[in-house]
Amino acid sequence: MNPEPVQVWDLRVTMEMARQIRVWRVEEECSHRVLAGLADEAWGSATGGNQLFGEDLCIASAKMHGESVDSELWQ
């Protein structure tokens, strides 16, 4: 599975990035705000750890993985 990159705010999310977002949210159970801050640090986005950015990253990543962000896995 290698879908096309998806634009999320000022960041173009690749499948490799989507995998990392999934690790942060699903495996490490990071909040949306923490996840946004990690994305800012890792990829140079400038959202100041905006929670809505974190939510949008999760939505994009889940879709890229063929999953639903509403599933228990992503909560």
Summary of the structure (lengths in Angstrom):
residues: 75
radius of gyration: 10.9
end to end distance: 22.8
largest distance: 30.9
contacts: 214
relative contact order: 0.21
helix: 56%
strand: 8%
